Amino acid sequence: MRLRDQTKQAVHLQRTIFESMDERDAFYAGEIARIDPDRISEFTYERLNCGLLVNTGRNYVAKALRETSVASGGNPDTTVRFIAANTYLGVGDSTTAAATSQTDLQAATNKQRKVMDTGFPKIQGENYDRANPTTGATETVTPTNGDFVCRTTWAGTEAAFKHVEFAIFNAAAGGTMLDRFIGGSNPDYQGTKPTGVNQVWEETITCNFA
């Protein structure tokens, strides 16, 4: 008899756009009184189901279950954890399809990594508050089993190009890429981020064994 575990991975990507950093801070603090009521219904707040855990990410997880050590034998460096100071969300404008062999964003020029917002990433049991985009009421989000929640704010002139590809890394450059995926579909994908706009991307990776 042969027993086999199948790893199932889902990635959910969510975007919220704000006119100012004060508006963004009020939204995530649930302080809805600080936001113009007419703006609540204008927030871009969408959720996509997508994602691909690449080989470097899979190998990192497998090796980390056994040991913490520098890179060797084709396996990544697991001494660098995906903690707040090391975890980056990357965006780029390449439309190249996601493949497990990839180790970086595929864009030639228009790509950028940004470190996590304060308090992120989150895992199971680590709640966080935000304003509900529909009602404006404060809601508590509770990551469930297997969740790894990353949130990054792209302010002002940062990443002012079309947002097509997304990935999570444990370094500002190089390091280990955990996943990569294409957000949306041609020709719009996730649109071009204008200069001066404050845009928040929240990505949740959920890995389950079934």
Secondary structure, DSSP 8 states (H G I E B T S, - for coil): ------EEEEEEEEEEEESSHHHHHHHHHT-GGGS-HHHHTT--EEEEEE--B-HHHHHHHHHHHH-----BTTB---SS---TTT-EEEEE-------TT--S---SSSEEEEE--TT-SEETT--EEEE-TTT--EEEE---TTEEEEEEEE-TTTT-SB--EEEEESSSSSS-EEEEEE-S-TTTTT-B--TT-EEEEEEEEEEEE-
